[in-house]
Amino acid sequence: MDINKIFQSEIHRKIVKFFHENQSSLDTPRGVATWIGEDRAKVKTALEDLVKARILIANRSTSTTGYSYTRDTRLISRIDKLLK
């Protein structure tokens, strides 16, 4: 998924903004949905889109998946500019 398309979606933008502002965060779809005030099913789909775009990292275990922010400094810098 193209990073510019991601920023056209409000839910994707809210998730990226949350992780950008909390770069050491590791959270589940339920936690992210609570933080950004969106439906958990929609958040889960958006989280997977962001994993495909390499903006988020999926930390999968047998019971749940936790998501964390990319460590790619060039990508973080690009996102920073898009969020402003």
DOFIVO-125149 format. One record per atom (N, C-alpha, C): atom name; x, y, z. Coordinates in Angstrom, 1 decimal. Example, Ala and Ser with C-alpha at 12.3 -4.5 7.8 and 13.67 -1.06 7.14 Angstrom:
2
node atom:N c1:13.2 c2:-5.7 c3:7.8 $
node atom:CA c1:12.3 c2:-4.5 c3:7.8 $
node atom:C c1:13.2 c2:-3.3 c3:7.8 $
node atom:N c1:12.8 c2:-2.2 c3:7.1 $
node atom:CA c1:13.7 c2:-1.1 c3:7.1 $
node atom:C c1:12.9 c2:0.0 c3:7.9 $
# end
This chain:
84
node atom:N c1:0.9 c2:-1.2 c3:0.0 $
node atom:CA c1:0.0 c2:0.0 c3:0.0 $
node atom:C c1:0.9 c2:1.2 c3:0.0 $
node atom:N c1:0.6 c2:2.2 c3:-0.8 $
node atom:CA c1:1.4 c2:3.4 c3:-1.0 $
node atom:C c1:1.2 c2:4.3 c3:0.2 $
node atom:N c1:2.2 c2:4.9 c3:0.7 $
node atom:CA c1:2.2 c2:5.7 c3:1.9 $
node atom:C c1:1.3 c2:6.9 c3:1.8 $
node atom:N c1:1.2 c2:7.5 c3:0.6 $
node atom:CA c1:0.3 c2:8.6 c3:0.3 $
node atom:C c1:-1.2 c2:8.2 c3:0.4 $
node atom:N c1:-1.5 c2:7.0 c3:-0.1 $
node atom:CA c1:-2.8 c2:6.5 c3:0.0 $
node atom:C c1:-3.2 c2:6.2 c3:1.5 $
node atom:N c1:-2.3 c2:5.7 c3:2.2 $
node atom:CA c1:-2.5 c2:5.5 c3:3.7 $
node atom:C c1:-3.0 c2:6.8 c3:4.4 $
node atom:N c1:-2.3 c2:7.9 c3:4.0 $
node atom:CA c1:-2.6 c2:9.1 c3:4.7 $
node atom:C c1:-4.0 c2:9.7 c3:4.2 $
node atom:N c1:-4.6 c2:9.2 c3:3.2 $
node atom:CA c1:-5.9 c2:9.6 c3:2.7 $
node atom:C c1:-7.0 c2:9.0 c3:3.6 $
node atom:N c1:-6.7 c2:7.9 c3:4.3 $
node atom:CA c1:-7.6 c2:7.2 c3:5.2 $
node atom:C c1:-7.5 c2:7.7 c3:6.6 $
node atom:N c1:-8.6 c2:8.2 c3:7.1 $
node atom:CA c1:-8.6 c2:8.8 c3:8.5 $
node atom:C c1:-8.1 c2:7.7 c3:9.5 $
node atom:N c1:-8.6 c2:6.5 c3:9.4 $
node atom:CA c1:-8.3 c2:5.5 c3:10.5 $
node atom:C c1:-6.8 c2:5.1 c3:10.4 $
node atom:N c1:-6.3 c2:5.0 c3:9.1 $
node atom:CA c1:-4.8 c2:4.7 c3:9.0 $
node atom:C c1:-4.0 c2:5.8 c3:9.5 $
node atom:N c1:-4.4 c2:7.1 c3:9.2 $
node atom:CA c1:-3.7 c2:8.2 c3:9.7 $
node atom:C c1:-3.7 c2:8.3 c3:11.2 $
node atom:N c1:-4.8 c2:8.0 c3:11.9 $
node atom:CA c1:-4.9 c2:8.0 c3:13.3 $
node atom:C c1:-4.0 c2:7.0 c3:13.9 $
node atom:N c1:-3.9 c2:5.8 c3:13.3 $
node atom:CA c1:-3.1 c2:4.8 c3:13.9 $
node atom:C c1:-1.6 c2:5.1 c3:13.7 $
node atom:N c1:-1.2 c2:5.6 c3:12.5 $
node atom:CA c1:0.2 c2:6.0 c3:12.3 $
node atom:C c1:0.5 c2:7.2 c3:13.3 $
node atom:N c1:-0.4 c2:8.1 c3:13.5 $
node atom:CA c1:-0.1 c2:9.2 c3:14.4 $
node atom:C c1:0.1 c2:8.7 c3:15.8 $
node atom:N c1:-0.7 c2:7.8 c3:16.2 $
node atom:CA c1:-0.6 c2:7.2 c3:17.6 $
node atom:C c1:0.8 c2:6.5 c3:17.8 $
node atom:N c1:1.2 c2:5.7 c3:16.8 $
node atom:CA c1:2.5 c2:5.0 c3:16.9 $
node atom:C c1:3.6 c2:6.0 c3:16.7 $
node atom:N c1:3.5 c2:7.0 c3:15.9 $
node atom:CA c1:4.5 c2:8.0 c3:15.7 $
node atom:C c1:4.8 c2:8.8 c3:17.0 $
node atom:N c1:3.7 c2:9.1 c3:17.7 $
node atom:CA c1:3.8 c2:9.8 c3:19.0 $
node atom:C c1:4.2 c2:8.9 c3:20.2 $
node atom:N c1:4.1 c2:7.6 c3:20.0 $
node atom:CA c1:4.4 c2:6.6 c3:21.1 $
node atom:C c1:5.3 c2:5.6 c3:20.4 $
node atom:N c1:6.5 c2:5.9 c3:20.0 $
node atom:CA c1:7.3 c2:5.1 c3:19.2 $
node atom:C c1:7.8 c2:3.8 c3:19.9 $
node atom:N c1:7.8 c2:3.7 c3:21.2 $
node atom:CA c1:8.2 c2:2.5 c3:21.9 $
node atom:C c1:7.0 c2:1.7 c3:22.3 $
node atom:N c1:5.8 c2:2.1 c3:21.9 $
node atom:CA c1:4.6 c2:1.3 c3:22.2 $
node atom:C c1:4.5 c2:0.0 c3:21.5 $
node atom:N c1:3.9 c2:-1.0 c3:22.2 $
node atom:CA c1:3.6 c2:-2.3 c3:21.6 $
node atom:C c1:2.1 c2:-2.5 c3:22.0 $
node atom:N c1:1.2 c2:-2.6 c3:21.1 $
node atom:CA c1:-0.2 c2:-2.7 c3:21.5 $
node atom:C c1:-1.0 c2:-3.6 c3:20.6 $
node atom:N c1:-2.1 c2:-4.1 c3:21.1 $
node atom:CA c1:-3.0 c2:-5.1 c3:20.4 $
node atom:C c1:-4.0 c2:-4.3 c3:19.6 $
node atom:N c1:-4.8 c2:-4.9 c3:18.7 $
node atom:CA c1:-5.9 c2:-4.2 c3:18.0 $
node atom:C c1:-6.9 c2:-3.6 c3:19.0 $
node atom:N c1:-7.2 c2:-4.3 c3:20.1 $
node atom:CA c1:-8.1 c2:-3.8 c3:21.1 $
node atom:C c1:-7.6 c2:-2.5 c3:21.7 $
node atom:N c1:-6.3 c2:-2.5 c3:22.1 $
node atom:CA c1:-5.7 c2:-1.4 c3:22.7 $
node atom:C c1:-5.7 c2:-0.2 c3:21.8 $
node atom:N c1:-5.2 c2:-0.4 c3:20.5 $
node atom:CA c1:-5.2 c2:0.7 c3:19.6 $
node atom:C c1:-6.5 c2:1.2 c3:19.3 $
node atom:N c1:-7.5 c2:0.4 c3:19.2 $
node atom:CA c1:-8.9 c2:0.8 c3:18.9 $
node atom:C c1:-9.4 c2:1.7 c3:20.1 $
node atom:N c1:-9.1 c2:1.3 c3:21.3 $
node atom:CA c1:-9.4 c2:2.1 c3:22.4 $
node atom:C c1:-8.8 c2:3.5 c3:22.4 $
node atom:N c1:-7.4 c2:3.5 c3:22.1 $
node atom:CA c1:-6.7 c2:4.8 c3:22.1 $
node atom:C c1:-7.2 c2:5.7 c3:21.1 $
node atom:N c1:-7.5 c2:5.2 c3:19.9 $
node atom:CA c1:-7.9 c2:6.1 c3:18.8 $
node atom:C c1:-9.5 c2:6.3 c3:18.6 $
node atom:N c1:-10.2 c2:5.5 c3:19.4 $
node atom:CA c1:-11.7 c2:5.6 c3:19.4 $
node atom:C c1:-12.3 c2:5.1 c3:18.1 $
node atom:N c1:-11.9 c2:4.0 c3:17.6 $
node atom:CA c1:-12.4 c2:3.4 c3:16.4 $
node atom:C c1:-12.8 c2:1.9 c3:16.6 $
node atom:N c1:-13.6 c2:1.4 c3:15.7 $
node atom:CA c1:-14.1 c2:0.0 c3:15.8 $
node atom:C c1:-12.9 c2:-0.9 c3:15.7 $
node atom:N c1:-12.9 c2:-2.0 c3:16.5 $
node atom:CA c1:-11.8 c2:-2.9 c3:16.6 $
node atom:C c1:-11.6 c2:-3.7 c3:15.3 $
node atom:N c1:-12.6 c2:-4.1 c3:14.6 $
node atom:CA c1:-12.5 c2:-4.8 c3:13.4 $
node atom:C c1:-11.8 c2:-4.0 c3:12.3 $
node atom:N c1:-12.3 c2:-2.7 c3:12.2 $
node atom:CA c1:-11.7 c2:-1.8 c3:11.2 $
node atom:C c1:-10.2 c2:-1.5 c3:11.5 $
node atom:N c1:-9.9 c2:-1.4 c3:12.8 $
node atom:CA c1:-8.5 c2:-1.1 c3:13.3 $
node atom:C c1:-7.7 c2:-2.3 c3:12.9 $
node atom:N c1:-8.2 c2:-3.5 c3:13.1 $
node atom:CA c1:-7.4 c2:-4.7 c3:12.8 $
node atom:C c1:-7.0 c2:-4.8 c3:11.4 $
node atom:N c1:-8.0 c2:-4.5 c3:10.5 $
node atom:CA c1:-7.7 c2:-4.5 c3:9.0 $
node atom:C c1:-6.7 c2:-3.4 c3:8.7 $
node atom:N c1:-6.8 c2:-2.2 c3:9.3 $
node atom:CA c1:-5.9 c2:-1.1 c3:9.0 $
node atom:C c1:-4.5 c2:-1.4 c3:9.5 $
node atom:N c1:-4.4 c2:-2.1 c3:10.7 $
node atom:CA c1:-3.1 c2:-2.5 c3:11.2 $
node atom:C c1:-2.4 c2:-3.4 c3:10.3 $
node atom:N c1:-3.1 c2:-4.3 c3:9.7 $
node atom:CA c1:-2.4 c2:-5.3 c3:8.7 $
node atom:C c1:-2.0 c2:-4.5 c3:7.5 $
node atom:N c1:-2.8 c2:-3.5 c3:7.0 $
node atom:CA c1:-2.4 c2:-2.7 c3:5.9 $
node atom:C c1:-1.1 c2:-2.0 c3:6.2 $
node atom:N c1:-1.0 c2:-1.5 c3:7.4 $
node atom:CA c1:0.2 c2:-0.8 c3:7.8 $
node atom:C c1:1.4 c2:-1.7 c3:8.0 $
node atom:N c1:1.2 c2:-3.0 c3:8.3 $
node atom:CA c1:2.3 c2:-4.0 c3:8.4 $
node atom:C c1:2.8 c2:-4.2 c3:6.9 $
node atom:N c1:1.9 c2:-4.3 c3:6.0 $
node atom:CA c1:2.3 c2:-4.6 c3:4.6 $
node atom:C c1:3.1 c2:-3.4 c3:4.1 $
node atom:N c1:2.7 c2:-2.2 c3:4.5 $
node atom:CA c1:3.4 c2:-0.9 c3:4.1 $
node atom:C c1:4.7 c2:-0.7 c3:4.9 $
node atom:N c1:5.0 c2:-1.7 c3:5.8 $
node atom:CA c1:6.3 c2:-1.6 c3:6.6 $
node atom:C c1:6.3 c2:-0.5 c3:7.6 $
node atom:N c1:5.2 c2:0.1 c3:7.9 $
node atom:CA c1:5.1 c2:1.2 c3:8.9 $
node atom:C c1:5.0 c2:0.6 c3:10.3 $
node atom:N c1:4.3 c2:-0.5 c3:10.4 $
node atom:CA c1:4.2 c2:-1.2 c3:11.6 $
node atom:C c1:4.8 c2:-2.6 c3:11.5 $
node atom:N c1:5.2 c2:-3.2 c3:12.7 $
node atom:CA c1:5.7 c2:-4.5 c3:12.8 $
node atom:C c1:4.7 c2:-5.3 c3:13.6 $
node atom:N c1:4.3 c2:-6.5 c3:13.0 $
node atom:CA c1:3.4 c2:-7.4 c3:13.7 $
node atom:C c1:4.3 c2:-8.4 c3:14.6 $
node atom:N c1:4.0 c2:-8.4 c3:15.9 $
node atom:CA c1:4.7 c2:-9.3 c3:16.8 $
node atom:C c1:3.7 c2:-10.4 c3:17.2 $
node atom:N c1:3.7 c2:-11.5 c3:16.4 $
node atom:CA c1:2.7 c2:-12.5 c3:16.5 $
node atom:C c1:3.0 c2:-13.5 c3:17.6 $
node atom:N c1:2.0 c2:-13.9 c3:18.4 $
node atom:CA c1:2.2 c2:-15.0 c3:19.3 $
node atom:C c1:1.0 c2:-15.9 c3:19.1 $
node atom:N c1:0.9 c2:-17.0 c3:19.8 $
node atom:CA c1:-0.2 c2:-17.9 c3:19.6 $
node atom:C c1:-1.6 c2:-17.3 c3:20.0 $
node atom:N c1:-1.6 c2:-16.4 c3:21.0 $
node atom:CA c1:-2.9 c2:-15.9 c3:21.5 $
node atom:C c1:-3.2 c2:-14.6 c3:21.0 $
node atom:N c1:-2.3 c2:-13.7 c3:20.6 $
node atom:CA c1:-2.6 c2:-12.4 c3:20.1 $
node atom:C c1:-1.5 c2:-11.8 c3:19.2 $
node atom:N c1:-1.7 c2:-10.7 c3:18.6 $
node atom:CA c1:-0.7 c2:-10.0 c3:17.9 $
node atom:C c1:-0.5 c2:-8.6 c3:18.5 $
node atom:N c1:0.7 c2:-8.2 c3:18.8 $
node atom:CA c1:1.0 c2:-6.9 c3:19.2 $
node atom:C c1:1.7 c2:-6.1 c3:18.1 $
node atom:N c1:1.4 c2:-4.9 c3:17.9 $
node atom:CA c1:1.9 c2:-4.1 c3:16.8 $
node atom:C c1:2.8 c2:-3.0 c3:17.4 $
node atom:N c1:3.9 c2:-2.8 c3:16.7 $
node atom:CA c1:4.9 c2:-1.8 c3:17.1 $
node atom:C c1:5.3 c2:-1.0 c3:15.8 $
node atom:N c1:5.9 c2:0.2 c3:16.1 $
node atom:CA c1:6.3 c2:1.1 c3:15.1 $
node atom:C c1:7.6 c2:0.7 c3:14.4 $
node atom:N c1:7.7 c2:1.0 c3:13.1 $
node atom:CA c1:8.9 c2:0.8 c3:12.3 $
node atom:C c1:10.1 c2:1.3 c3:13.0 $
node atom:N c1:11.3 c2:0.8 c3:12.8 $
node atom:CA c1:12.5 c2:1.3 c3:13.3 $
node atom:C c1:13.3 c2:2.0 c3:12.1 $
node atom:N c1:12.7 c2:2.0 c3:10.9 $
node atom:CA c1:13.3 c2:2.6 c3:9.8 $
node atom:C c1:13.3 c2:4.1 c3:9.9 $
node atom:N c1:14.5 c2:4.7 c3:10.2 $
node atom:CA c1:14.6 c2:6.2 c3:10.4 $
node atom:C c1:14.2 c2:7.0 c3:9.2 $
node atom:N c1:14.5 c2:6.5 c3:8.0 $
node atom:CA c1:14.1 c2:7.3 c3:6.8 $
node atom:C c1:12.6 c2:7.3 c3:6.7 $
node atom:N c1:11.9 c2:6.2 c3:7.0 $
node atom:CA c1:10.5 c2:6.1 c3:6.9 $
node atom:C c1:9.8 c2:7.0 c3:8.0 $
node atom:N c1:10.4 c2:6.9 c3:9.2 $
node atom:CA c1:9.9 c2:7.7 c3:10.3 $
node atom:C c1:10.0 c2:9.2 c3:9.9 $
node atom:N c1:11.1 c2:9.6 c3:9.3 $
node atom:CA c1:11.3 c2:11.0 c3:8.9 $
node atom:C c1:10.2 c2:11.4 c3:7.9 $
node atom:N c1:10.0 c2:10.5 c3:6.9 $
node atom:CA c1:9.0 c2:10.8 c3:5.9 $
node atom:C c1:7.6 c2:10.9 c3:6.5 $
node atom:N c1:7.3 c2:10.0 c3:7.4 $
node atom:CA c1:6.0 c2:10.1 c3:8.1 $
node atom:C c1:5.8 c2:11.4 c3:8.9 $
node atom:N c1:6.9 c2:11.8 c3:9.6 $
node atom:CA c1:6.9 c2:13.0 c3:10.4 $
node atom:C c1:6.5 c2:14.2 c3:9.5 $
node atom:N c1:7.0 c2:14.3 c3:8.3 $
node atom:CA c1:6.7 c2:15.3 c3:7.3 $
node atom:C c1:5.2 c2:15.3 c3:6.9 $
node atom:N c1:4.7 c2:14.1 c3:6.7 $
node atom:CA c1:3.3 c2:13.9 c3:6.2 $
node atom:C c1:2.4 c2:14.2 c3:7.3 $
node atom:N c1:2.7 c2:14.0 c3:8.6 $
node atom:CA c1:1.8 c2:14.3 c3:9.7 $
node atom:C c1:1.8 c2:15.8 c3:10.0 $
node atom:N c1:2.7 c2:16.6 c3:9.5 $
node atom:CA c1:2.7 c2:18.0 c3:9.8 $
node atom:C c1:1.8 c2:18.8 c3:8.8 $
# end
